[in-house]
Amino acid sequence: MKRSGVAADKSLADGGDVEDLKLAASRMTGAKRRAFQAAMAVKHCDGSARRAEAVFGWSRHAVELGWASKRGARG
């Protein structure tokens, strides 16, 4: 399925899951929110911050920062 010119993951096809994930992220703050957004981008958007921006409306900078924080914490 295409939304805004971006192929969406099959599990997000009905749109309800997108709203649930957006709601979950909106109830988090700071590093926890960014880590969640990065994890959902990997799971549902093939790791693309730009696709996460199009599908979820999240800042791609926040998603990228979430990835960087996780990488820094690991090693």
PDB file of N, H, CA, C and O in Angstrom:
ATOM      1  N   MET A   1       0.843  -1.186   0.000  1.00  0.00           N
ATOM      2  CA  MET A   1       0.000   0.000   0.000  1.00  0.00           C
ATOM      3  C   MET A   1       0.882   1.240   0.000  1.00  0.00           C
ATOM      4  O   MET A   1       1.925   1.261   0.653  1.00  0.00           O
ATOM      5  N   LYS A   2       0.476   2.262  -0.719  1.00  0.00           N
ATOM      6  H   LYS A   2      -0.371   2.246  -1.249  1.00  0.00           H
ATOM      7  CA  LYS A   2       1.259   3.499  -0.766  1.00  0.00           C
ATOM      8  C   LYS A   2       0.513   4.607  -0.043  1.00  0.00           C
ATOM      9  O   LYS A   2      -0.699   4.767  -0.188  1.00  0.00           O
ATOM     10  N   ARG A   3       1.266   5.365   0.735  1.00  0.00           N
ATOM     11  H   ARG A   3       2.250   5.235   0.853  1.00  0.00           H
ATOM     12  CA  ARG A   3       0.753   6.561   1.402  1.00  0.00           C
ATOM     13  C   ARG A   3       1.774   7.649   1.194  1.00  0.00           C
ATOM     14  O   ARG A   3       2.959   7.460   1.472  1.00  0.00           O
ATOM     15  N   SER A   4       1.336   8.757   0.720  1.00  0.00           N
ATOM     16  H   SER A   4       0.374   8.910   0.494  1.00  0.00           H
ATOM     17  CA  SER A   4       2.232   9.896   0.507  1.00  0.00           C
ATOM     18  C   SER A   4       3.444   9.507  -0.331  1.00  0.00           C
ATOM     19  O   SER A   4       4.544  10.015  -0.112  1.00  0.00           O
ATOM     20  N   GLY A   5       3.241   8.602  -1.294  1.00  0.00           N
ATOM     21  H   GLY A   5       2.348   8.189  -1.472  1.00  0.00           H
ATOM     22  CA  GLY A   5       4.334   8.195  -2.153  1.00  0.00           C
ATOM     23  C   GLY A   5       5.330   7.271  -1.482  1.00  0.00           C
ATOM     24  O   GLY A   5       6.416   7.043  -2.015  1.00  0.00           O
ATOM     25  N   VAL A   6       4.976   6.728  -0.303  1.00  0.00           N
ATOM     26  H   VAL A   6       4.094   6.913   0.130  1.00  0.00           H
ATOM     27  CA  VAL A   6       5.872   5.865   0.439  1.00  0.00           C
ATOM     28  C   VAL A   6       5.190   4.531   0.671  1.00  0.00           C
ATOM     29  O   VAL A   6       4.043   4.488   1.116  1.00  0.00           O
ATOM     30  N   ALA A   7       5.882   3.446   0.376  1.00  0.00           N
ATOM     31  H   ALA A   7       6.814   3.480   0.015  1.00  0.00           H
ATOM     32  CA  ALA A   7       5.331   2.113   0.624  1.00  0.00           C
ATOM     33  C   ALA A   7       5.292   1.873   2.119  1.00  0.00           C
ATOM     34  O   ALA A   7       6.301   2.041   2.803  1.00  0.00           O
ATOM     35  N   ALA A   8       4.139   1.481   2.632  1.00  0.00           N
ATOM     36  H   ALA A   8       3.319   1.344   2.076  1.00  0.00           H
ATOM     37  CA  ALA A   8       3.993   1.223   4.059  1.00  0.00           C
ATOM     38  C   ALA A   8       4.072  -0.275   4.326  1.00  0.00           C
ATOM     39  O   ALA A   8       3.711  -1.086   3.474  1.00  0.00           O
ATOM     40  N   ASP A   9       4.536  -0.627   5.485  1.00  0.00           N
ATOM     41  H   ASP A   9       4.830   0.032   6.178  1.00  0.00           H
ATOM     42  CA  ASP A   9       4.614  -2.015   5.907  1.00  0.00           C
ATOM     43  C   ASP A   9       3.214  -2.628   5.893  1.00  0.00           C
ATOM     44  O   ASP A   9       2.235  -1.941   6.184  1.00  0.00           O
ATOM     45  N   LYS A  10       3.114  -3.913   5.556  1.00  0.00           N
ATOM     46  H   LYS A  10       3.909  -4.471   5.320  1.00  0.00           H
ATOM     47  CA  LYS A  10       1.815  -4.584   5.482  1.00  0.00           C
ATOM     48  C   LYS A  10       1.068  -4.534   6.799  1.00  0.00           C
ATOM     49  O   LYS A  10      -0.157  -4.413   6.805  1.00  0.00           O
ATOM     50  N   SER A  11       1.782  -4.626   7.924  1.00  0.00           N
ATOM     51  H   SER A  11       2.777  -4.724   7.919  1.00  0.00           H
ATOM     52  CA  SER A  11       1.119  -4.610   9.222  1.00  0.00           C
ATOM     53  C   SER A  11       0.520  -3.237   9.543  1.00  0.00           C
ATOM     54  O   SER A  11      -0.278  -3.119  10.473  1.00  0.00           O
ATOM     55  N   LEU A  12       0.885  -2.223   8.806  1.00  0.00           N
ATOM     56  H   LEU A  12       1.533  -2.318   8.051  1.00  0.00           H
ATOM     57  CA  LEU A  12       0.362  -0.877   9.035  1.00  0.00           C
ATOM     58  C   LEU A  12      -0.692  -0.493   8.006  1.00  0.00           C
ATOM     59  O   LEU A  12      -1.130   0.657   7.968  1.00  0.00           O
ATOM     60  N   ALA A  13      -1.103  -1.442   7.172  1.00  0.00           N
ATOM     61  H   ALA A  13      -0.748  -2.376   7.202  1.00  0.00           H
ATOM     62  CA  ALA A  13      -1.965  -1.150   6.034  1.00  0.00           C
ATOM     63  C   ALA A  13      -3.309  -0.541   6.431  1.00  0.00           C
ATOM     64  O   ALA A  13      -3.825   0.310   5.706  1.00  0.00           O
ATOM     65  N   ASP A  14      -3.888  -0.951   7.554  1.00  0.00           N
ATOM     66  H   ASP A  14      -3.469  -1.643   8.142  1.00  0.00           H
ATOM     67  CA  ASP A  14      -5.216  -0.443   7.903  1.00  0.00           C
ATOM     68  C   ASP A  14      -5.189   0.941   8.521  1.00  0.00           C
ATOM     69  O   ASP A  14      -6.232   1.588   8.610  1.00  0.00           O
ATOM     70  N   GLY A  15      -4.041   1.409   8.946  1.00  0.00           N
ATOM     71  H   GLY A  15      -3.194   0.884   8.873  1.00  0.00           H
ATOM     72  CA  GLY A  15      -3.919   2.758   9.495  1.00  0.00           C
ATOM     73  C   GLY A  15      -4.144   2.834  10.992  1.00  0.00           C
ATOM     74  O   GLY A  15      -3.649   3.758  11.639  1.00  0.00           O
ATOM     75  N   GLY A  16      -4.878   1.886  11.560  1.00  0.00           N
ATOM     76  H   GLY A  16      -5.279   1.136  11.035  1.00  0.00           H
ATOM     77  CA  GLY A  16      -5.127   1.895  12.996  1.00  0.00           C
ATOM     78  C   GLY A  16      -3.861   1.718  13.799  1.00  0.00           C
ATOM     79  O   GLY A  16      -3.678   2.352  14.838  1.00  0.00           O
ATOM     80  N   ASP A  17      -2.982   0.848  13.310  1.00  0.00           N
ATOM     81  H   ASP A  17      -3.131   0.334  12.466  1.00  0.00           H
ATOM     82  CA  ASP A  17      -1.722   0.624  14.004  1.00  0.00           C
ATOM     83  C   ASP A  17      -0.847   1.873  13.985  1.00  0.00           C
ATOM     84  O   ASP A  17      -0.136   2.151  14.951  1.00  0.00           O
ATOM     85  N   VAL A  18      -0.898   2.615  12.903  1.00  0.00           N
ATOM     86  H   VAL A  18      -1.475   2.389  12.118  1.00  0.00           H
ATOM     87  CA  VAL A  18      -0.131   3.855  12.812  1.00  0.00           C
ATOM     88  C   VAL A  18      -0.573   4.805  13.913  1.00  0.00           C
ATOM     89  O   VAL A  18       0.252   5.392  14.612  1.00  0.00           O
ATOM     90  N   GLU A  19      -1.869   4.949  14.056  1.00  0.00           N
ATOM     91  H   GLU A  19      -2.540   4.472  13.488  1.00  0.00           H
ATOM     92  CA  GLU A  19      -2.393   5.849  15.098  1.00  0.00           C
ATOM     93  C   GLU A  19      -2.009   5.370  16.487  1.00  0.00           C
ATOM     94  O   GLU A  19      -1.682   6.185  17.350  1.00  0.00           O
ATOM     95  N   ASP A  20      -2.041   4.059  16.721  1.00  0.00           N
ATOM     96  H   ASP A  20      -2.307   3.397  16.020  1.00  0.00           H
ATOM     97  CA  ASP A  20      -1.650   3.519  18.025  1.00  0.00           C
ATOM     98  C   ASP A  20      -0.185   3.811  18.336  1.00  0.00           C
ATOM     99  O   ASP A  20       0.155   4.193  19.456  1.00  0.00           O
ATOM    100  N   LEU A  21       0.681   3.628  17.337  1.00  0.00           N
ATOM    101  H   LEU A  21       0.405   3.317  16.427  1.00  0.00           H
ATOM    102  CA  LEU A  21       2.103   3.891  17.538  1.00  0.00           C
ATOM    103  C   LEU A  21       2.372   5.381  17.755  1.00  0.00           C
ATOM    104  O   LEU A  21       3.214   5.755  18.571  1.00  0.00           O
ATOM    105  N   LYS A  22       1.648   6.226  17.018  1.00  0.00           N
ATOM    106  H   LYS A  22       0.964   5.923  16.355  1.00  0.00           H
ATOM    107  CA  LYS A  22       1.799   7.673  17.209  1.00  0.00           C
ATOM    108  C   LYS A  22       1.356   8.078  18.614  1.00  0.00           C
ATOM    109  O   LYS A  22       1.991   8.917  19.252  1.00  0.00           O
ATOM    110  N   LEU A  23       0.265   7.479  19.092  1.00  0.00           N
ATOM    111  H   LEU A  23      -0.251   6.797  18.573  1.00  0.00           H
ATOM    112  CA  LEU A  23      -0.222   7.776  20.439  1.00  0.00           C
ATOM    113  C   LEU A  23       0.781   7.322  21.492  1.00  0.00           C
ATOM    114  O   LEU A  23       1.064   8.046  22.445  1.00  0.00           O
ATOM    115  N   ALA A  24       1.314   6.120  21.312  1.00  0.00           N
ATOM    116  H   ALA A  24       1.083   5.531  20.537  1.00  0.00           H
ATOM    117  CA  ALA A  24       2.300   5.608  22.261  1.00  0.00           C
ATOM    118  C   ALA A  24       3.510   6.533  22.331  1.00  0.00           C
ATOM    119  O   ALA A  24       3.985   6.858  23.419  1.00  0.00           O
ATOM    120  N   ALA A  25       4.004   6.955  21.178  1.00  0.00           N
ATOM    121  H   ALA A  25       3.618   6.691  20.294  1.00  0.00           H
ATOM    122  CA  ALA A  25       5.161   7.855  21.149  1.00  0.00           C
ATOM    123  C   ALA A  25       4.837   9.200  21.792  1.00  0.00           C
ATOM    124  O   ALA A  25       5.684   9.800  22.454  1.00  0.00           O
ATOM    125  N   SER A  26       3.622   9.662  21.596  1.00  0.00           N
ATOM    126  H   SER A  26       2.934   9.174  21.059  1.00  0.00           H
ATOM    127  CA  SER A  26       3.259  10.977  22.139  1.00  0.00           C
ATOM    128  C   SER A  26       3.214  10.980  23.665  1.00  0.00           C
ATOM    129  O   SER A  26       3.298  12.040  24.286  1.00  0.00           O
ATOM    130  N   ARG A  27       3.085   9.812  24.264  1.00  0.00           N
ATOM    131  H   ARG A  27       3.017   8.951  23.759  1.00  0.00           H
ATOM    132  CA  ARG A  27       3.037   9.725  25.725  1.00  0.00           C
ATOM    133  C   ARG A  27       4.408   9.529  26.358  1.00  0.00           C
ATOM    134  O   ARG A  27       4.532   9.428  27.578  1.00  0.00           O
ATOM    135  N   MET A  28       5.434   9.478  25.516  1.00  0.00           N
ATOM    136  H   MET A  28       5.333   9.560  24.524  1.00  0.00           H
ATOM    137  CA  MET A  28       6.808   9.352  26.004  1.00  0.00           C
ATOM    138  C   MET A  28       7.518  10.687  25.807  1.00  0.00           C
ATOM    139  O   MET A  28       7.043  11.556  25.075  1.00  0.00           O
ATOM    140  N   THR A  29       8.647  10.833  26.465  1.00  0.00           N
ATOM    141  H   THR A  29       9.032  10.127  27.060  1.00  0.00           H
ATOM    142  CA  THR A  29       9.425  12.061  26.303  1.00  0.00           C
ATOM    143  C   THR A  29      10.900  11.727  26.133  1.00  0.00           C
ATOM    144  O   THR A  29      11.362  10.648  26.504  1.00  0.00           O
ATOM    145  N   GLY A  30      11.611  12.668  25.571  1.00  0.00           N
ATOM    146  H   GLY A  30      11.236  13.544  25.269  1.00  0.00           H
ATOM    147  CA  GLY A  30      13.064  12.615  25.489  1.00  0.00           C
ATOM    148  C   GLY A  30      13.646  11.393  24.826  1.00  0.00           C
ATOM    149  O   GLY A  30      13.169  10.937  23.786  1.00  0.00           O
ATOM    150  N   ALA A  31      14.706  10.860  25.458  1.00  0.00           N
ATOM    151  H   ALA A  31      15.093  11.230  26.303  1.00  0.00           H
ATOM    152  CA  ALA A  31      15.451   9.741  24.899  1.00  0.00           C
ATOM    153  C   ALA A  31      14.579   8.498  24.745  1.00  0.00           C
ATOM    154  O   ALA A  31      14.748   7.734  23.795  1.00  0.00           O
ATOM    155  N   LYS A  32      13.654   8.296  25.670  1.00  0.00           N
ATOM    156  H   LYS A  32      13.517   8.916  26.442  1.00  0.00           H
ATOM    157  CA  LYS A  32      12.769   7.126  25.584  1.00  0.00           C
ATOM    158  C   LYS A  32      11.909   7.198  24.319  1.00  0.00           C
ATOM    159  O   LYS A  32      11.730   6.195  23.628  1.00  0.00           O
ATOM    160  N   ARG A  33      11.380   8.386  24.020  1.00  0.00           N
ATOM    161  H   ARG A  33      11.525   9.201  24.582  1.00  0.00           H
ATOM    162  CA  ARG A  33      10.568   8.571  22.813  1.00  0.00           C
ATOM    163  C   ARG A  33      11.408   8.357  21.552  1.00  0.00           C
ATOM    164  O   ARG A  33      10.984   7.668  20.624  1.00  0.00           O
ATOM    165  N   ARG A  34      12.583   8.944  21.529  1.00  0.00           N
ATOM    166  H   ARG A  34      12.928   9.503  22.283  1.00  0.00           H
ATOM    167  CA  ARG A  34      13.443   8.797  20.343  1.00  0.00           C
ATOM    168  C   ARG A  34      13.852   7.355  20.119  1.00  0.00           C
ATOM    169  O   ARG A  34      13.901   6.897  18.978  1.00  0.00           O
ATOM    170  N   ALA A  35      14.149   6.628  21.196  1.00  0.00           N
ATOM    171  H   ALA A  35      14.110   7.000  22.123  1.00  0.00           H
ATOM    172  CA  ALA A  35      14.513   5.209  21.070  1.00  0.00           C
ATOM    173  C   ALA A  35      13.332   4.403  20.534  1.00  0.00           C
ATOM    174  O   ALA A  35      13.513   3.521  19.694  1.00  0.00           O
ATOM    175  N   PHE A  36      12.136   4.698  21.008  1.00  0.00           N
ATOM    176  H   PHE A  36      11.989   5.415  21.690  1.00  0.00           H
ATOM    177  CA  PHE A  36      10.929   4.022  20.527  1.00  0.00           C
ATOM    178  C   PHE A  36      10.707   4.321  19.043  1.00  0.00           C
ATOM    179  O   PHE A  36      10.434   3.414  18.257  1.00  0.00           O
ATOM    180  N   GLN A  37      10.823   5.575  18.671  1.00  0.00           N
ATOM    181  H   GLN A  37      11.045   6.312  19.310  1.00  0.00           H
ATOM    182  CA  GLN A  37      10.632   5.956  17.275  1.00  0.00           C
ATOM    183  C   GLN A  37      11.659   5.260  16.380  1.00  0.00           C
ATOM    184  O   GLN A  37      11.317   4.798  15.291  1.00  0.00           O
ATOM    185  N   ALA A  38      12.908   5.183  16.830  1.00  0.00           N
ATOM    186  H   ALA A  38      13.185   5.558  17.714  1.00  0.00           H
ATOM    187  CA  ALA A  38      13.942   4.508  16.047  1.00  0.00           C
ATOM    188  C   ALA A  38      13.623   3.020  15.901  1.00  0.00           C
ATOM    189  O   ALA A  38      13.776   2.456  14.818  1.00  0.00           O
ATOM    190  N   ALA A  39      13.184   2.388  16.980  1.00  0.00           N
ATOM    191  H   ALA A  39      13.060   2.847  17.860  1.00  0.00           H
ATOM    192  CA  ALA A  39      12.847   0.968  16.928  1.00  0.00           C
ATOM    193  C   ALA A  39      11.672   0.704  15.988  1.00  0.00           C
ATOM    194  O   ALA A  39      11.676  -0.285  15.255  1.00  0.00           O
ATOM    195  N   MET A  40      10.673   1.576  16.003  1.00  0.00           N
ATOM    196  H   MET A  40      10.669   2.379  16.598  1.00  0.00           H
ATOM    197  CA  MET A  40       9.517   1.395  15.120  1.00  0.00           C
ATOM    198  C   MET A  40       9.892   1.674  13.663  1.00  0.00           C
ATOM    199  O   MET A  40       9.339   1.066  12.747  1.00  0.00           O
ATOM    200  N   ALA A  41      10.832   2.595  13.456  1.00  0.00           N
ATOM    201  H   ALA A  41      11.282   3.089  14.201  1.00  0.00           H
ATOM    202  CA  ALA A  41      11.306   2.855  12.093  1.00  0.00           C
ATOM    203  C   ALA A  41      12.019   1.632  11.536  1.00  0.00           C
ATOM    204  O   ALA A  41      11.853   1.289  10.366  1.00  0.00           O
ATOM    205  N   VAL A  42      12.810   0.980  12.370  1.00  0.00           N
ATOM    206  H   VAL A  42      12.945   1.259  13.321  1.00  0.00           H
ATOM    207  CA  VAL A  42      13.499  -0.237  11.933  1.00  0.00           C
ATOM    208  C   VAL A  42      12.477  -1.335  11.640  1.00  0.00           C
ATOM    209  O   VAL A  42      12.567  -2.021  10.622  1.00  0.00           O
ATOM    210  N   LYS A  43      11.517  -1.494  12.528  1.00  0.00           N
ATOM    211  H   LYS A  43      11.444  -0.937  13.355  1.00  0.00           H
ATOM    212  CA  LYS A  43      10.540  -2.580  12.401  1.00  0.00           C
ATOM    213  C   LYS A  43       9.574  -2.373  11.238  1.00  0.00           C
ATOM    214  O   LYS A  43       9.293  -3.314  10.496  1.00  0.00           O
ATOM    215  N   HIS A  44       9.070  -1.168  11.072  1.00  0.00           N
ATOM    216  H   HIS A  44       9.299  -0.404  11.675  1.00  0.00           H
ATOM    217  CA  HIS A  44       7.979  -0.932  10.122  1.00  0.00           C
ATOM    218  C   HIS A  44       8.375  -0.160   8.870  1.00  0.00           C
ATOM    219  O   HIS A  44       7.617  -0.130   7.899  1.00  0.00           O
ATOM    220  N   CYS A  45       9.533   0.455   8.877  1.00  0.00           N
ATOM    221  H   CYS A  45      10.148   0.431   9.665  1.00  0.00           H
ATOM    222  CA  CYS A  45       9.913   1.327   7.758  1.00  0.00           C
ATOM    223  C   CYS A  45      11.259   0.955   7.158  1.00  0.00           C
ATOM    224  O   CYS A  45      11.927   1.801   6.563  1.00  0.00           O
ATOM    225  N   ASP A  46      11.660  -0.282   7.305  1.00  0.00           N
ATOM    226  H   ASP A  46      11.117  -0.970   7.788  1.00  0.00           H
ATOM    227  CA  ASP A  46      12.940  -0.765   6.763  1.00  0.00           C
ATOM    228  C   ASP A  46      14.120   0.082   7.223  1.00  0.00           C
ATOM    229  O   ASP A  46      15.107   0.222   6.500  1.00  0.00           O
ATOM    230  N   GLY A  47      14.020   0.642   8.412  1.00  0.00           N
ATOM    231  H   GLY A  47      13.219   0.528   8.999  1.00  0.00           H
ATOM    232  CA  GLY A  47      15.117   1.437   8.949  1.00  0.00           C
ATOM    233  C   GLY A  47      15.261   2.817   8.340  1.00  0.00           C
ATOM    234  O   GLY A  47      16.290   3.467   8.525  1.00  0.00           O
ATOM    235  N   SER A  48      14.254   3.276   7.620  1.00  0.00           N
ATOM    236  H   SER A  48      13.418   2.748   7.470  1.00  0.00           H
ATOM    237  CA  SER A  48      14.331   4.567   6.944  1.00  0.00           C
ATOM    238  C   SER A  48      13.699   5.673   7.788  1.00  0.00           C
ATOM    239  O   SER A  48      12.496   5.657   8.051  1.00  0.00           O
ATOM    240  N   ALA A  49      14.518   6.625   8.206  1.00  0.00           N
ATOM    241  H   ALA A  49      15.495   6.638   7.993  1.00  0.00           H
ATOM    242  CA  ALA A  49      14.000   7.758   8.970  1.00  0.00           C
ATOM    243  C   ALA A  49      13.055   8.602   8.110  1.00  0.00           C
ATOM    244  O   ALA A  49      12.071   9.148   8.611  1.00  0.00           O
ATOM    245  N   ARG A  50      13.359   8.704   6.818  1.00  0.00           N
ATOM    246  H   ARG A  50      14.158   8.262   6.411  1.00  0.00           H
ATOM    247  CA  ARG A  50      12.481   9.479   5.925  1.00  0.00           C
ATOM    248  C   ARG A  50      11.119   8.811   5.779  1.00  0.00           C
ATOM    249  O   ARG A  50      10.089   9.485   5.753  1.00  0.00           O
ATOM    250  N   ARG A  51      11.119   7.486   5.683  1.00  0.00           N
ATOM    251  H   ARG A  51      11.956   6.938   5.704  1.00  0.00           H
ATOM    252  CA  ARG A  51       9.847   6.769   5.576  1.00  0.00           C
ATOM    253  C   ARG A  51       9.064   6.896   6.875  1.00  0.00           C
ATOM    254  O   ARG A  51       7.843   7.052   6.846  1.00  0.00           O
ATOM    255  N   ALA A  52       9.751   6.831   8.020  1.00  0.00           N
ATOM    256  H   ALA A  52      10.743   6.704   8.043  1.00  0.00           H
ATOM    257  CA  ALA A  52       9.083   7.009   9.313  1.00  0.00           C
ATOM    258  C   ALA A  52       8.467   8.401   9.407  1.00  0.00           C
ATOM    259  O   ALA A  52       7.383   8.575   9.963  1.00  0.00           O
ATOM    260  N   GLU A  53       9.161   9.380   8.864  1.00  0.00           N
ATOM    261  H   GLU A  53      10.042   9.239   8.412  1.00  0.00           H
ATOM    262  CA  GLU A  53       8.630  10.743   8.841  1.00  0.00           C
ATOM    263  C   GLU A  53       7.338  10.799   8.031  1.00  0.00           C
ATOM    264  O   GLU A  53       6.368  11.434   8.444  1.00  0.00           O
ATOM    265  N   ALA A  54       7.328  10.130   6.873  1.00  0.00           N
ATOM    266  H   ALA A  54       8.116   9.614   6.537  1.00  0.00           H
ATOM    267  CA  ALA A  54       6.145  10.144   6.010  1.00  0.00           C
ATOM    268  C   ALA A  54       4.986   9.334   6.593  1.00  0.00           C
ATOM    269  O   ALA A  54       3.833   9.760   6.530  1.00  0.00           O
ATOM    270  N   VAL A  55       5.295   8.169   7.159  1.00  0.00           N
ATOM    271  H   VAL A  55       6.232   7.823   7.210  1.00  0.00           H
ATOM    272  CA  VAL A  55       4.251   7.275   7.657  1.00  0.00           C
ATOM    273  C   VAL A  55       3.696   7.746   8.996  1.00  0.00           C
ATOM    274  O   VAL A  55       2.480   7.793   9.185  1.00  0.00           O
ATOM    275  N   PHE A  56       4.584   8.096   9.926  1.00  0.00           N
ATOM    276  H   PHE A  56       5.572   8.058   9.773  1.00  0.00           H
ATOM    277  CA  PHE A  56       4.163   8.426  11.284  1.00  0.00           C
ATOM    278  C   PHE A  56       4.095   9.925  11.569  1.00  0.00           C
ATOM    279  O   PHE A  56       3.454  10.344  12.533  1.00  0.00           O
ATOM    280  N   GLY A  57       4.753  10.732  10.737  1.00  0.00           N
ATOM    281  H   GLY A  57       5.273  10.392   9.954  1.00  0.00           H
ATOM    282  CA  GLY A  57       4.771  12.170  10.984  1.00  0.00           C
ATOM    283  C   GLY A  57       5.808  12.576  12.014  1.00  0.00           C
ATOM    284  O   GLY A  57       5.780  13.698  12.520  1.00  0.00           O
ATOM    285  N   TRP A  58       6.730  11.663  12.327  1.00  0.00           N
ATOM    286  H   TRP A  58       6.753  10.752  11.915  1.00  0.00           H
ATOM    287  CA  TRP A  58       7.782  11.954  13.302  1.00  0.00           C
ATOM    288  C   TRP A  58       8.935  12.679  12.635  1.00  0.00           C
ATOM    289  O   TRP A  58       9.164  12.525  11.435  1.00  0.00           O
ATOM    290  N   SER A  59       9.647  13.454  13.396  1.00  0.00           N
ATOM    291  H   SER A  59       9.461  13.580  14.371  1.00  0.00           H
ATOM    292  CA  SER A  59      10.840  14.137  12.904  1.00  0.00           C
ATOM    293  C   SER A  59      11.914  13.106  12.566  1.00  0.00           C
ATOM    294  O   SER A  59      12.280  12.285  13.407  1.00  0.00           O
ATOM    295  N   ARG A  60      12.413  13.152  11.342  1.00  0.00           N
ATOM    296  H   ARG A  60      12.116  13.819  10.659  1.00  0.00           H
ATOM    297  CA  ARG A  60      13.454  12.177  10.992  1.00  0.00           C
ATOM    298  C   ARG A  60      14.729  12.444  11.780  1.00  0.00           C
ATOM    299  O   ARG A  60      15.515  11.528  12.024  1.00  0.00           O
ATOM    300  N   HIS A  61      14.934  13.690  12.176  1.00  0.00           N
ATOM    301  H   HIS A  61      14.296  14.434  11.977  1.00  0.00           H
ATOM    302  CA  HIS A  61      16.089  14.006  13.015  1.00  0.00           C
ATOM    303  C   HIS A  61      15.969  13.285  14.361  1.00  0.00           C
ATOM    304  O   HIS A  61      16.960  12.760  14.869  1.00  0.00           O
ATOM    305  N   ALA A  62      14.777  13.256  14.937  1.00  0.00           N
ATOM    306  H   ALA A  62      13.972  13.683  14.525  1.00  0.00           H
ATOM    307  CA  ALA A  62      14.569  12.568  16.211  1.00  0.00           C
ATOM    308  C   ALA A  62      14.822  11.069  16.062  1.00  0.00           C
ATOM    309  O   ALA A  62      15.434  10.453  16.934  1.00  0.00           O
ATOM    310  N   VAL A  63      14.354  10.480  14.957  1.00  0.00           N
ATOM    311  H   VAL A  63      13.857  10.980  14.248  1.00  0.00           H
ATOM    312  CA  VAL A  63      14.570   9.054  14.708  1.00  0.00           C
ATOM    313  C   VAL A  63      16.070   8.771  14.582  1.00  0.00           C
ATOM    314  O   VAL A  63      16.578   7.816  15.170  1.00  0.00           O
ATOM    315  N   GLU A  64      16.766   9.599  13.820  1.00  0.00           N
ATOM    316  H   GLU A  64      16.353  10.375  13.343  1.00  0.00           H
ATOM    317  CA  GLU A  64      18.215   9.418  13.647  1.00  0.00           C
ATOM    318  C   GLU A  64      18.956   9.592  14.965  1.00  0.00           C
ATOM    319  O   GLU A  64      19.922   8.877  15.233  1.00  0.00           O
ATOM    320  N   LEU A  65      18.517  10.527  15.783  1.00  0.00           N
ATOM    321  H   LEU A  65      17.732  11.108  15.566  1.00  0.00           H
ATOM    322  CA  LEU A  65      19.136  10.739  17.091  1.00  0.00           C
ATOM    323  C   LEU A  65      18.895   9.531  17.990  1.00  0.00           C
ATOM    324  O   LEU A  65      19.777   9.145  18.757  1.00  0.00           O
ATOM    325  N   GLY A  66      17.714   8.935  17.902  1.00  0.00           N
ATOM    326  H   GLY A  66      16.998   9.248  17.279  1.00  0.00           H
ATOM    327  CA  GLY A  66      17.417   7.712  18.647  1.00  0.00           C
ATOM    328  C   GLY A  66      18.355   6.586  18.264  1.00  0.00           C
ATOM    329  O   GLY A  66      18.827   5.850  19.131  1.00  0.00           O
ATOM    330  N   TRP A  67      18.636   6.440  16.958  1.00  0.00           N
ATOM    331  H   TRP A  67      18.253   7.038  16.254  1.00  0.00           H
ATOM    332  CA  TRP A  67      19.589   5.413  16.502  1.00  0.00           C
ATOM    333  C   TRP A  67      20.973   5.701  17.046  1.00  0.00           C
ATOM    334  O   TRP A  67      21.649   4.802  17.546  1.00  0.00           O
ATOM    335  N   ALA A  68      21.401   6.961  16.950  1.00  0.00           N
ATOM    336  H   ALA A  68      20.852   7.691  16.544  1.00  0.00           H
ATOM    337  CA  ALA A  68      22.740   7.328  17.417  1.00  0.00           C
ATOM    338  C   ALA A  68      22.900   7.065  18.914  1.00  0.00           C
ATOM    339  O   ALA A  68      23.954   6.611  19.359  1.00  0.00           O
ATOM    340  N   SER A  69      21.871   7.346  19.675  1.00  0.00           N
ATOM    341  H   SER A  69      21.014   7.715  19.314  1.00  0.00           H
ATOM    342  CA  SER A  69      21.927   7.111  21.119  1.00  0.00           C
ATOM    343  C   SER A  69      22.058   5.630  21.424  1.00  0.00           C
ATOM    344  O   SER A  69      22.817   5.236  22.309  1.00  0.00           O
ATOM    345  N   LYS A  70      21.315   4.808  20.689  1.00  0.00           N
ATOM    346  H   LYS A  70      20.698   5.128  19.970  1.00  0.00           H
ATOM    347  CA  LYS A  70      21.403   3.361  20.902  1.00  0.00           C
ATOM    348  C   LYS A  70      22.791   2.843  20.535  1.00  0.00           C
ATOM    349  O   LYS A  70      23.356   2.012  21.246  1.00  0.00           O
ATOM    350  N   ARG A  71      23.330   3.325  19.442  1.00  0.00           N
ATOM    351  H   ARG A  71      22.872   4.000  18.864  1.00  0.00           H
ATOM    352  CA  ARG A  71      24.674   2.886  19.023  1.00  0.00           C
ATOM    353  C   ARG A  71      25.702   3.305  20.057  1.00  0.00           C
ATOM    354  O   ARG A  71      26.598   2.526  20.382  1.00  0.00           O
ATOM    355  N   GLY A  72      25.594   4.504  20.576  1.00  0.00           N
ATOM    356  H   GLY A  72      24.866   5.137  20.313  1.00  0.00           H
ATOM    357  CA  GLY A  72      26.538   4.987  21.568  1.00  0.00           C
ATOM    358  C   GLY A  72      26.457   4.230  22.879  1.00  0.00           C
ATOM    359  O   GLY A  72      27.468   4.057  23.560  1.00  0.00           O
ATOM    360  N   ALA A  73      25.274   3.780  23.236  1.00  0.00           N
ATOM    361  H   ALA A  73      24.454   3.920  22.683  1.00  0.00           H
ATOM    362  CA  ALA A  73      25.079   3.052  24.476  1.00  0.00           C
ATOM    363  C   ALA A  73      25.664   1.638  24.390  1.00  0.00           C
ATOM    364  O   ALA A  73      26.029   1.050  25.408  1.00  0.00           O
ATOM    365  N   ARG A  74      25.748   1.109  23.195  1.00  0.00           N
ATOM    366  H   ARG A  74      25.452   1.587  22.368  1.00  0.00           H
ATOM    367  CA  ARG A  74      26.229  -0.264  23.030  1.00  0.00           C
ATOM    368  C   ARG A  74      27.742  -0.348  22.978  1.00  0.00           C
ATOM    369  O   ARG A  74      28.320  -1.358  23.379  1.00  0.00           O
ATOM    370  N   GLY A  75      28.371   0.667  22.504  1.00  0.00           N
ATOM    371  H   GLY A  75      27.901   1.488  22.179  1.00  0.00           H
ATOM    372  CA  GLY A  75      29.787   0.461  22.379  1.00  0.00           C
ATOM    373  C   GLY A  75      30.562   1.673  22.286  1.00  0.00           C
ATOM    374  O   GLY A  75      31.787   1.615  22.175  1.00  0.00           O
TER     375      GLY A  75
END
